[in-house]
């Protein structure tokens, strides 16, 4: 599934759709940057495996050449003070073709857009899962602080004109990166504001 109940479009053999569960001995508050950490882990793993310019688009998408090639969704359950049961779901467009994706309502791409047609989905997933296991252990011991500098190196929104939507209203501004909690910092005409991932969706502004 997609964010806020939207569908994730994934015809047979076109991509990777995976969910995995893990228990963390952390409070809900300590998990606030977890989705961004997962985006970093997935982006770095795909960059290494595919040798393509994968970036992170706050809060939960991966970009290839400025278009969405992957997305992730986090669900948390448990006590406020911990532990937390986490489900991470992610979808990656590996072989999705233009004809298959003609009804997708935002700019998208797939890993094979570069002309390579030899990505093995099982091998990609094995590499992703190995990197996620290592990343989960690091997050549990060090928190988002261990990922914030890595996120900034992958940030595809930094300095971009963006539109922010909360379901009812929209706001324009310039993306200014993330703070230490993972909130998106935006320079607006009324000053600098911060947004958290559960509150809004973000797109590039072309006005």
Secondary structure by P-SEA (a helix, b strand, c coil): ccccbbbbbbcccccccbbbbbbbccccccccaaaaaaaaaaaaaaaaaccccccccccbbbbccccccbbbbbbbbccccccbbbbbbbbbbcccccccccccccccccccccccccccaaaaaaaaaaaaaaaaaaaacccccccaaaaaaaccccccccccccccbbbbbbbccccccbbbbbbccccbbbbccccbbbbbbcc
